Amino acid sequence: MSRQTDNDAPRTGTQDGSGHVALVGAGPGDPELLTLRAVALLQRADVVVTVREPGPELAPYRQQLLRHCPEDVEVVDPEECSGDGDEVVLGHAREGRRVVRLYSGDPLLGCHGERLAAACHDAGIEFDIAPGLSSVSAVPTYAGIPLTPEGTPGVRVLDAKRGELSVDALGPAGDPNAETLVVLFPDSGLEYLISTLQSSGRPADTPVALVRMGTTTEQTTVSSTLNRLTADLKSADAKGTAVQTPALLVVGEAARWHERMSWFETRPLFGWRILVPRTKEQAAAFSEQLRGYGAVPEEVPTISVEPPRTPQQIERAVRGLVNGRFQWVAFTSTNAVRAIRERLEDYELDARAFAGVKVAAVGEQTAAALRAFGIQPDLLAPPEAQSTTGLLQVWPPYDAELDPIERVLLPRADIATEALAAGLGELGWEVDDVTAYRTVRAAPPPAPTREAIKGGGFDAVLFTSSSTVRNLVGIAGKPHATTVIGAIGPETAKTAAEYGLRVDVVPEKASVSALAEAVAQYGVQLRAEAIAARKPVLRPSQKRRARRRKTT
């Protein structure tokens, strides 16, 4: 989680020891819509009263918000509070603590934050308010709907939760271009709302758009007209392309823009639940790239990286590195870089220990780990073959006249193959093949994750090595036949095939970024094929559910 900086205000209440309350808008669903001011308040919080999840499909939502908080923050769930939770907030503030009360959307727009603010005022407790993006504006934007397109100067917002909307409340239709009507939470009584809109004088062919789970990766938008909306919704629900709540209805000419301006739901991997079987440290950049394509990555470690059982060998290698024993150091993984870096730091040494030594890296991720340590690699495997084989293709043979030292340090995993060491030996080099770390199979993931893997709950599983294939199948079982399988390279694809898996995606270049890009391109291809065949655009997991409904 984020840590406070030296410039942050003290975390134990305010300067005088009194409590403080911050009403913070968290936005309608996308945790990245949190404002910088909201993040700063979360970083100083002693207590956070969270928001309810926007839907059961988005369990990580709350954790994404809480990642900005200190590790020792006290988290209070709304379900633990009686009423609206204001008394819990006030109680913590009276104890001199900094309390953040999160609201979905904006605290003062449909969330009744004014009640807590007034209670703080009456109790003499200092408070402030961090506005958040309201669903009124953010959800239509994520659906590609401008509320005031050219020629439509007005917007009217109504909340269906506050009682049935009568003809008087909806007002006369008038010029359909003069006003956009936004109805919040029209979930219950939608048919009554539609008939009331028509009774207010709006034509049956008035454009409408119903957006569900707005700004989240479960967002769905159904574009229709007043007289067709109910039927179109039933069709979307039957095909598994719609999630129920929360929802927002846009009525008026502005709703037509969705078909032309949909940018969020048309991302290559929008809503795809993708399993990333790597360690958390290795998965971070990979998962971030997948999120950029609209996916929902879930990191499931398949191996655990541990120190070697006997450290003497790696300690001798580090001493040899410092004493000038080696001409080259060859890194074949980020774990090897981390192992050597941690050992050097144990001796209070840094990147200067590599002075006069040439460094080779097998791929982009390994090179990035070296640069983060302050080391620029001298040799990289070619982009089209980022493997030990590719590294051997560009490695220079030993030349006694040009190379003052003939020895290469190769820190690697205990289960790594000996191909690189053997190849370097054939080139005339002496190799110190050292076990820098051990890889052991990780513990099985939770039961719901195992069931999702075997039952088709994941849209894709992306394997980044042969060991991830073997270990995932070992700890969780084989992915379902409908799940898209991606492999980082031919060897990994071969291992997956040996386990009976159909491999759908193999990038031309063996790297995690290329794998993510290749899967995104595959998602674009599937979408294009569905549109060309005039079929609904379904994720692989939705296709499985749709087929199951047909057979029951």
C-alpha positions as CSV (number, residue, x, y, z in Angstrom):
1,M,0.0,0.0,0.0
2,S,1.0,3.6,-0.4
3,R,3.1,5.2,2.3
4,Q,2.8,8.7,3.6
5,T,5.6,11.1,2.8
6,D,7.5,13.4,5.2
7,N,5.3,16.2,4.0
8,D,2.1,14.5,5.0
9,A,0.1,15.7,8.0
10,P,0.4,13.6,11.1
11,R,-1.8,10.5,11.0
12,T,-3.0,10.6,14.6
13,G,-5.7,13.2,14.3
14,T,-5.0,16.8,13.5
15,Q,-2.2,19.0,14.9
16,D,-4.1,19.7,18.1
17,G,-5.1,16.1,18.7
18,S,-8.7,16.5,17.7
19,G,-10.4,14.2,15.2
20,H,-11.1,14.9,11.5
21,V,-13.6,13.6,9.0
22,A,-13.2,13.6,5.3
23,L,-16.2,12.9,3.0
24,V,-14.6,11.5,-0.1
25,G,-16.2,10.7,-3.5
26,A,-14.8,7.5,-4.9
27,G,-16.5,7.7,-8.2
28,P,-19.2,5.4,-9.7
29,G,-17.1,2.2,-10.1
30,D,-13.8,2.6,-11.8
31,P,-11.2,2.9,-9.0
32,E,-8.9,5.0,-11.3
33,L,-11.4,7.8,-11.2
34,L,-10.3,8.7,-7.7
35,T,-9.1,12.2,-7.5
36,L,-5.6,13.2,-6.3
37,R,-7.1,15.0,-3.4
38,A,-9.0,11.8,-2.4
39,V,-5.8,9.8,-2.6
40,A,-4.0,12.3,-0.3
41,L,-6.8,12.0,2.3
42,L,-6.7,8.2,2.1
43,Q,-2.9,8.2,2.6
44,R,-3.4,10.0,6.0
45,A,-6.4,8.0,7.2
46,D,-6.5,6.2,10.5
47,V,-10.0,4.8,9.7
48,V,-11.8,4.2,6.4
49,V,-15.5,3.5,6.1
50,T,-15.7,1.9,2.7
51,V,-18.3,1.9,0.0
52,R,-20.4,-1.1,-0.9
53,E,-19.2,-3.0,-4.0
54,P,-20.9,-1.8,-7.2
55,G,-21.7,-5.5,-7.9
56,P,-20.7,-9.0,-6.9
57,E,-18.7,-9.3,-10.1
58,L,-16.3,-6.6,-8.9
59,A,-15.0,-7.9,-5.6
60,P,-11.5,-6.3,-6.1
61,Y,-13.1,-2.8,-6.4
62,R,-12.8,-2.0,-2.7
63,Q,-9.2,-3.3,-2.5
64,Q,-8.2,-1.0,-5.4
65,L,-9.4,1.9,-3.3
66,L,-7.7,0.8,-0.1
67,R,-4.3,0.3,-1.8
68,H,-3.8,4.0,-1.2
69,C,-4.1,3.6,2.5
70,P,-1.4,2.9,5.1
71,E,-1.1,-0.8,6.0
72,D,-2.3,-0.3,9.6
73,V,-5.5,1.6,8.6
74,E,-8.6,0.3,10.2
75,V,-11.3,-0.6,7.6
76,V,-15.0,-0.5,8.5
77,D,-17.5,-2.2,6.1
78,P,-20.8,-0.5,5.7
79,E,-22.5,-3.7,6.7
80,E,-21.0,-3.4,10.1
81,C,-22.6,-0.1,10.7
82,S,-26.2,0.5,11.9
83,G,-28.1,3.0,9.8
84,D,-25.9,5.1,7.4
85,G,-22.8,4.7,9.5
86,D,-22.5,8.3,10.5
87,E,-22.4,7.5,14.2
88,V,-19.4,5.2,13.7
89,V,-17.6,7.9,11.8
90,L,-18.3,10.5,14.6
91,G,-17.3,8.0,17.3
92,H,-13.8,7.5,15.7
93,A,-13.4,11.2,15.2
94,R,-14.2,12.0,18.8
95,E,-11.3,9.7,19.7
96,G,-9.0,12.0,17.8
97,R,-8.6,9.9,14.7
98,R,-8.6,10.9,11.0
99,V,-11.7,9.2,9.4
100,V,-12.4,8.9,5.7
101,R,-16.0,8.2,4.7
102,L,-16.1,6.9,1.1
103,Y,-19.1,7.5,-1.1
104,S,-20.0,6.0,-4.5
105,G,-19.9,8.9,-6.9
106,D,-20.0,12.4,-5.2
107,P,-20.8,12.8,-1.5
108,L,-23.3,15.6,-2.1
109,L,-25.0,14.3,-5.3
110,G,-27.4,11.5,-4.4
111,C,-25.3,10.1,-1.6
112,H,-26.7,12.2,1.3
113,G,-23.2,13.3,2.5
114,E,-24.8,16.5,3.7
115,R,-26.2,14.6,6.7
116,L,-22.7,13.6,8.0
117,A,-21.3,17.1,7.2
118,A,-24.1,18.7,9.3
119,A,-23.6,16.2,12.1
120,C,-19.8,17.0,12.2
121,H,-20.7,20.7,12.3
122,D,-23.1,20.2,15.2
123,A,-20.5,18.1,17.1
124,G,-17.7,20.6,16.5
125,I,-15.7,18.1,14.5
126,E,-13.5,19.4,11.7
127,F,-14.5,18.1,8.3
128,D,-13.8,18.6,4.6
129,I,-15.3,17.2,1.4
130,A,-13.4,15.8,-1.6
131,P,-15.8,15.8,-4.6
132,G,-16.0,12.7,-6.7
133,L,-17.1,12.0,-10.2
134,S,-20.9,11.4,-10.2
135,S,-22.5,8.7,-12.2
136,V,-24.7,11.4,-13.8
137,S,-21.7,12.5,-15.9
138,A,-19.2,9.7,-15.7
139,V,-21.4,6.8,-16.7
140,P,-22.7,8.5,-19.9
141,T,-19.1,9.5,-20.8
142,Y,-18.0,5.9,-20.4
143,A,-20.8,4.9,-22.7
144,G,-19.8,7.5,-25.3
145,I,-22.9,9.6,-24.7
146,P,-22.6,13.4,-24.6
147,L,-25.3,14.8,-22.5
148,T,-25.4,18.2,-24.2
149,P,-24.5,17.5,-27.8
150,E,-24.7,20.5,-30.2
151,G,-28.3,21.6,-30.3
152,T,-29.2,20.1,-26.9
153,P,-28.6,22.8,-24.2
154,G,-30.4,21.2,-21.2
155,V,-30.0,18.2,-18.9
156,R,-32.5,17.0,-16.3
157,V,-31.6,14.4,-13.7
158,L,-34.2,12.3,-11.8
159,D,-33.6,9.7,-9.1
160,A,-36.0,6.7,-9.5
161,K,-35.0,5.5,-6.0
162,R,-37.0,8.3,-4.4
163,G,-40.3,7.0,-5.5
164,E,-42.2,6.3,-8.7
165,L,-41.8,9.0,-11.4
166,S,-45.1,10.4,-12.4
167,V,-46.0,12.3,-15.6
168,D,-45.8,15.5,-13.7
169,A,-42.3,14.7,-12.4
170,L,-41.1,13.8,-15.9
171,G,-42.6,16.9,-17.4
172,P,-43.9,17.5,-20.9
173,A,-41.8,16.1,-23.7
174,G,-41.5,19.3,-25.8
175,D,-38.7,19.5,-28.3
176,P,-36.7,16.2,-28.2
177,N,-33.5,18.1,-28.9
178,A,-34.0,20.7,-26.2
179,E,-33.3,18.4,-23.2
180,T,-31.5,15.2,-22.2
181,L,-33.2,13.3,-19.4
182,V,-31.1,11.2,-17.1
183,V,-32.8,8.7,-14.8
184,L,-30.8,7.2,-12.0
185,F,-31.5,3.6,-10.7
186,P,-34.5,2.8,-13.1
187,D,-34.0,-0.9,-12.3
188,S,-37.2,-1.6,-10.5
189,G,-40.4,-0.6,-12.3
190,L,-38.6,0.0,-15.7
191,E,-41.7,-0.9,-17.7
192,Y,-43.8,1.6,-15.7
193,L,-41.2,4.2,-16.3
194,I,-41.2,3.6,-20.0
195,S,-45.0,3.8,-20.2
196,T,-44.9,7.0,-18.1
197,L,-42.3,8.5,-20.4
198,Q,-44.6,7.8,-23.4
199,S,-47.7,9.1,-21.5
200,S,-45.7,12.4,-20.9
201,G,-45.8,12.9,-24.7
202,R,-42.5,11.4,-25.8
203,P,-42.8,9.5,-29.1
204,A,-42.4,5.8,-29.1
205,D,-39.3,6.0,-31.2
206,T,-37.5,8.4,-28.8
207,P,-33.8,7.2,-28.5
208,V,-32.8,5.7,-25.2
209,A,-29.7,4.0,-23.8
210,L,-29.7,1.9,-20.6
211,V,-26.2,1.7,-19.1
212,R,-25.6,-0.9,-16.4
213,M,-22.5,-1.3,-14.1
214,G,-21.2,2.0,-15.6
215,T,-17.4,2.7,-15.6
216,T,-16.6,-0.8,-14.6
217,T,-15.4,-3.7,-16.7
218,E,-18.9,-5.2,-16.4
219,Q,-20.5,-2.2,-18.1
220,T,-23.1,-3.0,-20.7
221,T,-25.1,-0.5,-22.8
222,V,-28.3,-1.3,-24.5
223,S,-29.3,1.3,-27.2
224,S,-32.9,1.3,-28.2
225,T,-36.1,3.3,-28.4
226,L,-38.8,3.7,-25.8
227,N,-41.1,1.1,-27.5
228,R,-38.3,-1.4,-28.1
229,L,-36.2,-1.1,-24.9
230,T,-38.0,-3.9,-22.9
231,A,-37.7,-6.4,-25.6
232,D,-34.0,-5.5,-26.4
233,L,-33.2,-5.8,-22.7
234,K,-34.7,-9.3,-22.5
235,S,-32.7,-10.3,-25.6
236,A,-29.5,-9.0,-24.1
237,D,-30.1,-10.7,-20.8
238,A,-30.9,-14.0,-22.5
239,K,-27.6,-13.8,-24.4
240,G,-25.6,-13.2,-21.2
241,T,-24.5,-9.7,-22.3
242,A,-26.1,-7.7,-19.6
243,V,-25.6,-7.3,-15.8
244,Q,-28.5,-6.0,-13.7
245,T,-27.6,-3.2,-11.4
246,P,-26.8,-0.4,-10.8
247,A,-28.2,1.3,-14.0
248,L,-28.7,4.7,-15.6
249,L,-31.2,5.6,-18.3
250,V,-30.5,8.3,-20.9
251,V,-33.5,9.6,-22.8
252,G,-33.3,11.9,-25.8
253,E,-31.3,12.5,-29.0
254,A,-28.0,12.3,-27.0
255,A,-28.6,8.5,-26.6
256,R,-27.9,8.0,-30.4
257,W,-24.2,8.9,-29.9
258,H,-23.4,5.6,-28.2
259,E,-23.2,3.7,-31.5
260,R,-20.6,6.1,-32.8
261,M,-18.7,7.0,-29.7
262,S,-18.5,3.8,-27.7
263,W,-14.8,3.7,-26.6
264,F,-14.8,1.8,-23.3
265,E,-16.9,-1.3,-24.1
266,T,-15.1,-1.7,-27.4
267,R,-11.6,-2.2,-26.0
268,P,-9.9,-5.3,-27.3
269,L,-10.3,-7.4,-24.1
270,F,-13.1,-5.5,-22.5
271,G,-14.3,-7.4,-19.4
272,W,-12.2,-10.4,-20.1
273,R,-11.2,-12.2,-16.8
274,I,-7.7,-13.3,-17.5
275,L,-5.6,-15.5,-15.2
276,V,-1.9,-14.5,-15.0
277,P,0.0,-17.5,-13.5
278,R,3.1,-15.7,-12.3
279,T,4.5,-14.4,-9.0
280,K,3.1,-11.0,-7.9
281,E,6.3,-9.2,-8.6
282,Q,6.6,-10.5,-12.1
283,A,2.9,-10.0,-12.9
284,A,2.6,-6.3,-12.1
285,A,3.6,-4.8,-15.5
286,F,1.9,-7.7,-17.3
287,S,-1.4,-7.1,-15.5
288,E,-1.2,-3.3,-16.0
289,Q,-0.8,-3.8,-19.8
290,L,-3.8,-6.2,-19.8
291,R,-5.9,-3.6,-17.9
292,G,-5.1,-1.1,-20.6
293,Y,-6.8,-3.4,-23.1
294,G,-9.9,-3.5,-20.8
295,A,-9.2,-6.9,-19.2
296,V,-9.6,-7.9,-15.5
297,P,-6.3,-9.7,-14.7
298,E,-6.2,-12.1,-11.7
299,E,-2.7,-13.0,-10.5
300,V,-2.4,-16.6,-9.3
301,P,1.2,-17.5,-8.2
302,T,2.2,-20.9,-9.4
303,I,5.7,-20.9,-8.0
304,S,7.3,-19.6,-4.9
305,V,10.9,-18.2,-5.2
306,E,13.1,-19.1,-2.2
307,P,16.8,-18.8,-1.4
308,P,19.1,-21.7,-2.1
309,R,19.3,-24.4,0.6
310,T,23.0,-23.8,1.0
311,P,24.1,-20.1,0.5
312,Q,27.8,-20.8,0.3
313,Q,27.9,-21.2,-3.5
314,I,26.1,-17.8,-4.2
315,E,28.2,-16.1,-1.6
316,R,31.4,-17.2,-3.3
317,A,30.1,-16.1,-6.6
318,V,29.3,-12.6,-5.2
319,R,32.8,-12.3,-3.7
320,G,34.2,-13.4,-7.1
321,L,32.2,-10.7,-8.8
322,V,33.6,-8.0,-6.5
323,N,37.1,-9.4,-6.8
324,G,37.2,-9.4,-10.6
325,R,36.9,-13.1,-11.2
326,F,34.3,-12.8,-14.0
327,Q,34.4,-11.3,-17.5
328,W,30.6,-11.7,-18.0
329,V,27.5,-12.2,-15.9
330,A,24.5,-13.8,-17.7
331,F,21.0,-13.2,-16.3
332,T,18.2,-15.4,-17.6
333,S,15.4,-14.1,-15.4
334,T,14.3,-11.2,-13.2
335,N,14.5,-13.6,-10.2
336,A,18.2,-14.1,-10.9
337,V,18.7,-10.3,-11.0
338,R,16.8,-10.0,-7.7
339,A,18.8,-12.8,-6.0
340,I,22.1,-11.2,-6.9
341,R,20.9,-7.7,-6.0
342,E,19.7,-8.8,-2.6
343,R,22.9,-10.6,-1.9
344,L,25.0,-7.5,-2.8
345,E,22.8,-5.3,-0.6
346,D,23.3,-7.7,2.3
347,Y,27.0,-6.8,2.0
348,E,26.0,-3.1,1.7
349,L,27.1,-3.1,-2.0
350,D,25.4,-1.7,-5.0
351,A,25.6,-1.7,-8.8
352,R,29.3,-0.5,-8.6
353,A,30.2,-4.1,-7.9
354,F,29.7,-4.7,-11.6
355,A,32.4,-2.3,-12.6
356,G,34.5,-3.8,-15.4
357,V,32.1,-6.7,-15.9
358,K,30.0,-7.2,-19.0
359,V,26.3,-8.1,-18.4
360,A,24.0,-10.1,-20.6
361,A,20.2,-10.4,-20.3
362,V,17.9,-12.9,-22.0
363,G,14.9,-10.6,-22.5
364,E,13.1,-7.3,-22.0
365,Q,11.9,-7.9,-18.5
366,T,15.3,-9.1,-17.3
367,A,16.9,-6.0,-18.9
368,A,14.4,-3.8,-17.2
369,A,15.2,-5.3,-13.8
370,L,18.9,-4.7,-14.4
371,R,18.3,-1.1,-15.4
372,A,16.2,-0.6,-12.2
373,F,19.4,-1.6,-10.3
374,G,21.4,0.9,-12.3
375,I,23.0,-1.6,-14.8
376,Q,22.7,-1.2,-18.5
377,P,23.1,-4.6,-20.2
378,D,25.9,-5.0,-22.7
379,L,24.2,-7.9,-24.6
380,L,20.6,-8.8,-25.2
381,A,19.0,-11.7,-27.0
382,P,17.5,-10.6,-30.3
383,P,13.9,-9.4,-30.2
384,E,12.6,-12.3,-32.3
385,A,14.3,-14.9,-30.0
386,Q,14.3,-13.8,-26.4
387,S,15.5,-17.1,-24.9
388,T,18.7,-18.8,-23.9
389,T,19.0,-20.1,-27.5
390,G,18.7,-16.5,-28.8
391,L,21.3,-15.3,-26.3
392,L,23.7,-17.9,-27.5
393,Q,23.2,-16.8,-31.1
394,V,24.7,-13.3,-30.3
395,W,27.2,-14.3,-27.6
396,P,30.8,-13.7,-28.8
397,P,33.3,-16.7,-28.7
398,Y,36.1,-16.5,-26.2
399,D,39.2,-14.8,-27.6
400,A,42.3,-15.1,-25.5
401,E,43.8,-11.9,-27.1
402,L,40.8,-9.7,-26.5
403,D,39.3,-11.2,-23.4
404,P,41.4,-10.8,-20.2
405,I,39.2,-13.2,-18.3
406,E,37.6,-16.3,-19.7
407,R,35.0,-16.9,-16.9
408,V,31.2,-16.3,-17.0
409,L,28.9,-16.2,-13.9
410,L,25.5,-17.8,-14.6
411,P,23.1,-17.3,-11.6
412,R,20.0,-19.2,-12.2
413,A,17.1,-21.3,-10.8
414,D,17.7,-24.8,-9.4
415,I,15.5,-26.3,-12.1
416,A,16.8,-24.3,-15.0
417,T,18.2,-26.3,-18.0
418,E,21.9,-26.5,-18.7
419,A,21.6,-25.4,-22.3
420,L,23.1,-21.9,-21.8
421,A,26.1,-23.2,-19.8
422,A,26.8,-25.9,-22.3
423,G,26.5,-23.5,-25.2
424,L,28.9,-21.0,-23.6
425,G,31.4,-23.9,-23.0
426,E,31.3,-24.7,-26.7
427,L,32.2,-21.0,-27.4
428,G,35.3,-21.4,-25.2
429,W,34.1,-19.9,-22.0
430,E,34.5,-21.2,-18.4
431,V,31.1,-21.1,-16.7
432,D,30.4,-20.8,-13.0
433,D,26.8,-22.3,-13.0
434,V,25.4,-21.1,-9.7
435,T,22.0,-21.8,-8.0
436,A,20.9,-18.3,-7.1
437,Y,17.3,-19.3,-6.1
438,R,15.0,-22.2,-5.8
439,T,11.5,-22.5,-7.4
440,V,8.9,-24.5,-5.5
441,R,5.3,-25.1,-6.4
442,A,3.0,-22.5,-4.8
443,A,0.1,-23.4,-2.6
444,P,-3.2,-24.0,-4.4
445,P,-5.4,-20.9,-5.0
446,P,-8.7,-20.5,-3.2
447,A,-11.5,-22.9,-4.1
448,P,-13.5,-20.3,-6.1
449,T,-10.5,-19.6,-8.3
450,R,-9.9,-23.4,-8.9
451,E,-13.6,-23.8,-9.8
452,A,-13.4,-20.9,-12.2
453,I,-10.3,-22.3,-13.9
454,K,-11.8,-25.7,-14.4
455,G,-15.4,-24.5,-15.0
456,G,-14.7,-21.8,-17.6
457,G,-15.0,-18.8,-15.4
458,F,-11.9,-17.3,-16.9
459,D,-11.9,-16.0,-20.4
460,A,-8.2,-16.6,-20.9
461,V,-5.2,-18.1,-19.2
462,L,-1.7,-16.8,-20.2
463,F,1.3,-19.1,-19.7
464,T,4.7,-17.4,-19.5
465,S,6.8,-20.5,-19.2
466,S,6.6,-24.3,-19.3
467,S,6.8,-24.4,-15.5
468,T,3.7,-22.2,-15.2
469,V,1.8,-24.8,-17.3
470,R,2.9,-27.7,-15.2
471,N,2.4,-25.9,-11.8
472,L,-1.0,-24.4,-12.6
473,V,-2.4,-27.8,-13.7
474,G,-0.8,-29.3,-10.7
475,I,-2.3,-26.9,-8.1
476,A,-5.6,-26.0,-9.7
477,G,-6.4,-28.4,-12.6
478,K,-6.7,-27.9,-16.4
479,P,-8.4,-24.8,-17.8
480,H,-11.9,-25.3,-19.4
481,A,-12.0,-26.1,-23.1
482,T,-13.7,-22.8,-23.8
483,T,-10.9,-20.7,-22.2
484,V,-8.5,-19.0,-24.5
485,I,-5.0,-20.3,-23.9
486,G,-2.0,-18.0,-24.6
487,A,1.7,-19.2,-24.5
488,I,4.7,-16.9,-24.5
489,G,6.6,-19.1,-27.0
490,P,6.8,-22.4,-28.8
491,E,8.3,-24.4,-25.9
492,T,5.6,-23.2,-23.6
493,A,3.0,-24.0,-26.2
494,K,4.4,-27.4,-26.7
495,T,4.2,-28.1,-22.9
496,A,0.6,-26.9,-22.9
497,A,-0.3,-29.2,-25.8
498,E,1.3,-32.1,-23.9
499,Y,-1.3,-31.4,-21.1
500,G,-4.1,-31.5,-23.6
501,L,-4.6,-27.8,-23.9
502,R,-5.6,-26.1,-27.2
503,V,-3.2,-23.1,-27.6
504,D,-4.9,-20.2,-29.3
505,V,-2.2,-17.5,-29.1
506,V,1.5,-17.5,-29.5
507,P,3.3,-14.2,-30.1
508,E,6.0,-13.9,-32.7
509,K,8.3,-12.5,-30.0
510,A,8.8,-14.3,-26.8
511,S,8.0,-11.6,-24.2
512,V,5.1,-10.9,-21.8
513,S,4.3,-7.6,-23.5
514,A,4.2,-9.3,-26.9
515,L,1.9,-12.0,-25.4
516,A,-0.5,-9.4,-24.0
517,E,-0.6,-7.6,-27.3
518,A,-1.2,-10.9,-29.2
519,V,-4.1,-11.7,-26.9
520,A,-5.6,-8.3,-27.5
521,Q,-5.3,-8.8,-31.3
522,Y,-7.0,-12.1,-30.8
523,G,-9.8,-10.4,-28.9
524,V,-10.2,-7.9,-31.8
525,Q,-10.4,-10.8,-34.3
526,L,-13.1,-12.6,-32.2
527,R,-15.1,-9.3,-32.0
528,A,-14.9,-8.7,-35.8
529,E,-15.9,-12.3,-36.6
530,A,-19.0,-12.0,-34.3
531,I,-20.0,-8.7,-35.9
532,A,-19.5,-10.0,-39.4
533,A,-21.7,-13.0,-38.5
534,R,-24.4,-10.7,-37.0
535,K,-23.9,-12.4,-33.6
536,P,-23.7,-10.8,-30.2
537,V,-20.1,-10.0,-29.1
538,L,-19.6,-12.5,-26.2
539,R,-16.6,-13.2,-24.1
540,P,-15.4,-16.9,-24.0
541,S,-16.9,-17.4,-20.6
542,Q,-20.2,-15.9,-21.8
543,K,-20.3,-18.3,-24.7
544,R,-20.1,-21.2,-22.3
545,R,-23.0,-19.8,-20.2
546,A,-25.1,-19.2,-23.3
547,R,-24.6,-22.7,-24.5
548,R,-25.4,-24.1,-21.1
549,R,-28.7,-22.2,-21.0
550,K,-29.7,-23.5,-24.5
551,T,-29.3,-27.1,-23.3
552,T,-31.3,-26.7,-20.1
